[in-house]
């Protein structure tokens, strides 16, 4: 992924032992993300499946290509977790389309911001679910999901997917033009959640 524009440049399948390589990259800074296709369904970056980046998924470390050569990008995959402090737009963590982030509310006043870079016009599903169990139950958050433009204009918001049936997770869906956006997560108390974005 081009670290300047946020555009996906190449996607490859890792070989034995997780080895991978990219060829023909123009000079410049790049982020390297990886995920596990656990069910051979061509889907990765799904909450709770291994997903991450060089550095961290929340704040990737750039690999700067400067001429022909080999550039190392070695990292382990686990669950992608938020990087605090991310309670202001200026401190937003990265949230990739077809990726996810695990977060925690320390209390009712805690908010988390994520930067979403859309580089392909499409319909996107943005969803906040319980980290492991059902939203709003036990230690899982009751999240409120709000989408803003990069400039702070609110575009949409959702509290509960289905309040009457005790589904306290949140979901937004719609066509997003190319641009940068802010995703804000807030809640009614402490708890854990996973926020994800998928291109439909």
C-alpha positions as CSV (number, residue, x, y, z in Angstrom):
1,X,0.0,0.0,0.0
2,X,1.3,3.4,-0.9
3,X,1.9,5.1,2.5
4,X,1.4,8.6,0.9
5,X,-1.9,8.0,-1.0
6,X,-3.3,5.0,0.8
7,X,-3.8,3.2,-2.5
8,X,-3.3,-0.6,-2.7
9,X,-0.3,-1.2,-5.0
10,X,0.1,-5.0,-5.0
11,X,-1.4,-8.0,-3.3
12,X,0.5,-11.3,-3.2
13,X,0.0,-14.7,-1.5
14,X,2.7,-15.7,1.0
15,X,4.6,-18.8,0.4
16,X,5.9,-21.5,2.8
17,X,6.7,-20.1,6.2
18,X,5.0,-16.8,5.4
19,X,7.6,-15.6,2.9
20,X,6.5,-12.9,0.5
21,X,7.8,-10.4,-2.0
22,X,6.8,-7.5,-4.2
23,X,8.4,-6.6,-7.5
24,X,8.6,-3.5,-9.7
25,X,7.7,-1.0,-7.0
26,X,8.4,2.7,-7.9
27,X,10.5,4.6,-5.4
28,X,8.5,5.8,-2.4
29,X,7.2,4.9,1.1
30,X,4.9,1.8,1.5
31,X,2.9,0.1,4.2
32,X,2.9,-3.7,4.3
33,X,-0.3,-5.3,5.6
34,X,-1.0,-9.0,5.9
35,X,-3.9,-11.3,6.9
36,X,-4.7,-15.0,7.2
37,X,-7.3,-16.5,4.8
38,X,-8.3,-19.2,7.4
39,X,-11.0,-20.8,5.4
40,X,-9.6,-20.4,1.9
41,X,-12.5,-18.2,1.0
42,X,-10.4,-15.3,-0.3
43,X,-11.4,-13.2,2.7
44,X,-9.0,-11.7,5.2
45,X,-9.0,-8.8,7.6
46,X,-12.1,-10.2,9.3
47,X,-12.4,-9.6,13.0
48,X,-10.6,-12.2,15.1
49,X,-8.7,-13.6,12.2
50,X,-4.9,-12.8,12.3
51,X,-4.4,-9.4,10.7
52,X,-1.6,-6.8,11.1
53,X,1.1,-4.6,9.5
54,X,4.7,-3.8,9.8
55,X,4.9,-1.7,12.9
56,X,1.3,-2.1,13.8
57,X,-2.1,-2.0,12.0
58,X,-3.0,1.2,13.9
59,X,0.2,3.0,13.0
60,X,2.1,1.2,10.2
61,X,5.8,1.7,9.8
62,X,6.8,2.7,6.3
63,X,9.2,0.8,4.1
64,X,11.0,3.4,1.9
65,X,11.9,2.0,-1.5
66,X,14.9,3.9,-3.0
67,X,16.3,2.2,-6.0
68,X,16.5,-1.5,-6.9
69,X,17.2,-3.8,-4.0
70,X,15.8,-5.9,-1.2
71,X,13.8,-4.2,1.6
72,X,12.9,-6.3,4.7
73,X,9.4,-6.2,6.2
74,X,9.2,-8.9,8.8
75,X,6.4,-9.0,11.4
76,X,4.2,-11.4,13.2
77,X,0.4,-11.6,12.8
78,X,-2.1,-11.6,15.6
79,X,-5.2,-9.4,16.3
80,X,-5.0,-5.8,15.3
81,X,-5.5,-3.5,18.3
82,X,-6.0,0.2,18.7
83,X,-3.1,2.4,19.7
84,X,-3.9,4.8,22.5
85,X,-4.3,7.8,22.7
86,X,-6.8,7.9,19.8
87,X,-9.5,9.9,21.4
88,X,-9.2,12.9,19.0
89,X,-9.3,13.2,15.2
90,X,-5.6,14.2,15.2
91,X,-4.7,11.0,17.1
92,X,-6.7,8.7,14.8
93,X,-5.5,5.2,14.2
94,X,-5.5,3.7,10.7
95,X,-8.5,1.5,9.7
96,X,-8.2,-0.1,6.3
97,X,-11.0,-1.2,4.0
98,X,-11.2,-5.0,4.4
99,X,-9.5,-4.7,7.7
100,X,-10.4,-4.4,11.4
101,X,-9.3,-3.0,14.7
102,X,-9.9,-4.2,18.3
103,X,-10.7,-1.4,20.8
104,X,-11.6,-0.9,24.4
105,X,-13.7,1.7,26.2
106,X,-12.4,2.5,29.6
107,X,-15.7,4.2,30.5
108,X,-18.7,6.1,29.3
109,X,-16.6,9.2,28.3
110,X,-14.0,7.2,26.2
111,X,-14.1,7.7,22.5
112,X,-11.9,6.2,19.8
113,X,-11.2,7.7,16.3
114,X,-10.0,5.9,13.2
115,X,-8.9,7.3,9.8
116,X,-10.5,5.5,6.9
117,X,-8.9,6.1,3.5
118,X,-11.3,5.2,0.6
119,X,-9.5,4.9,-2.7
120,X,-12.2,3.0,-4.7
121,X,-15.8,4.2,-5.0
122,X,-18.0,1.4,-3.8
123,X,-20.6,0.4,-1.2
124,X,-18.9,-0.2,2.2
125,X,-20.1,-1.9,5.4
126,X,-18.7,-0.4,8.6
127,X,-19.6,-2.4,11.7
128,X,-18.7,-2.4,15.4
129,X,-19.3,-5.8,17.1
130,X,-18.4,-7.3,20.5
131,X,-14.8,-8.4,20.7
132,X,-15.9,-12.0,21.5
133,X,-19.5,-12.0,22.6
134,X,-22.7,-10.0,22.0
135,X,-22.5,-6.2,22.2
136,X,-23.7,-4.7,25.4
137,X,-23.4,-8.0,27.4
138,X,-20.8,-9.1,29.9
139,X,-17.5,-7.3,29.0
140,X,-18.4,-6.4,25.5
141,X,-19.1,-2.7,24.5
142,X,-22.4,-1.2,23.6
143,X,-20.9,0.9,20.7
144,X,-22.2,3.9,18.9
145,X,-20.7,4.3,15.4
146,X,-20.4,7.7,13.7
147,X,-18.9,8.5,10.3
148,X,-17.5,12.0,9.5
149,X,-15.7,13.6,6.6
150,X,-12.0,14.3,7.2
151,X,-13.1,17.9,7.9
152,X,-15.4,16.8,10.7
153,X,-18.8,17.0,9.0
154,X,-21.1,14.2,10.3
155,X,-22.3,11.9,7.5
156,X,-24.2,9.2,9.4
157,X,-24.5,7.4,12.8
158,X,-25.9,4.2,14.2
159,X,-26.4,3.1,17.8
160,X,-28.1,-0.3,17.7
161,X,-28.5,-2.6,14.8
162,X,-31.8,-4.1,16.3
163,X,-32.6,-2.8,19.8
164,X,-35.9,-4.7,20.1
165,X,-34.0,-8.0,19.6
166,X,-31.1,-7.0,21.9
167,X,-28.6,-6.5,19.1
168,X,-26.7,-3.6,20.5
169,X,-23.9,-3.6,17.9
170,X,-23.7,-0.8,15.4
171,X,-23.6,-0.8,11.6
172,X,-23.4,1.7,8.7
173,X,-23.7,0.9,5.0
174,X,-23.6,3.0,1.9
175,X,-21.6,4.2,-1.1
176,X,-18.5,6.2,-0.2
177,X,-16.7,8.4,-2.8
178,X,-12.9,8.5,-2.9
179,X,-11.6,10.5,0.1
180,X,-10.5,10.4,3.7
181,X,-13.0,9.8,6.5
182,X,-13.1,9.6,10.3
183,X,-14.8,6.8,12.1
184,X,-15.7,7.5,15.7
185,X,-16.6,4.9,18.3
186,X,-18.3,5.8,21.5
187,X,-20.3,3.8,24.0
188,X,-22.4,3.7,27.2
189,X,-19.7,2.4,29.5
190,X,-16.6,0.2,29.5
191,X,-16.2,-2.7,27.2
192,X,-14.4,-4.3,24.3
193,X,-15.3,-4.1,20.6
194,X,-14.0,-4.8,17.1
195,X,-14.6,-2.3,14.3
196,X,-14.3,-3.4,10.7
197,X,-14.8,-2.1,7.1
198,X,-15.7,-4.3,4.2
199,X,-16.1,-3.4,0.5
200,X,-19.4,-4.9,-0.6
